[in-house]
Amino acid sequence: MRRMTPVMLVGAVILGYLAGYMMSPVGSASGQTASQPPAWTTVPLAPNQGETVYWSIDDLRQAHTELAARVANGQPVGSPRGLVELPITRMVRKSGRG
């Protein structure tokens, strides 16, 4: 029985692979059909969420160098607001009180 265990294990793996291969939709492109995206994907998360912001890699490197220099000199790091432009949007908080 001990000699047959590896043979049975390999046989089971091969049989499972073949069964899975025969059951899969090979050559079918049913999941790749072009259609309209659902309506909920075009709804913004918040009406005042703002536009997408892209930062230049040079600006980010300059900000990193400045912050690393502050840490190395023992100065407080503080806020990076003066180093890169941060997108700030107005937040609307709804109260649960009626």
Phi, psi and omega in degrees: 000322182293329180285334183275343184300311178296324180293318179293322179295314179295319178297320179294321179295315180295317179297319178294321178296313181295321178296318178293322180293320181289331181276342184281149179279075181290133179084354180271135178245039184294330180275359184248026180282143179275123179213173178288142175291155179300153184297328183290344180283341182264354180279127179293154180293324178214145182295340182242035186287344177086181181266165176291137182247131176244134178254141176289141179296330178293320177296319180293320178294320179296318179295320179296317179299317180296315180293321178295323178294321178297317180294318181296327181273358180080013179278154176292140183287316178069205184267141178277013184299329180278350183265321177224155178282122180257131179284119179242125177246157180285129179262132177254120179254129179263132179274142179280356182274137183272000000 
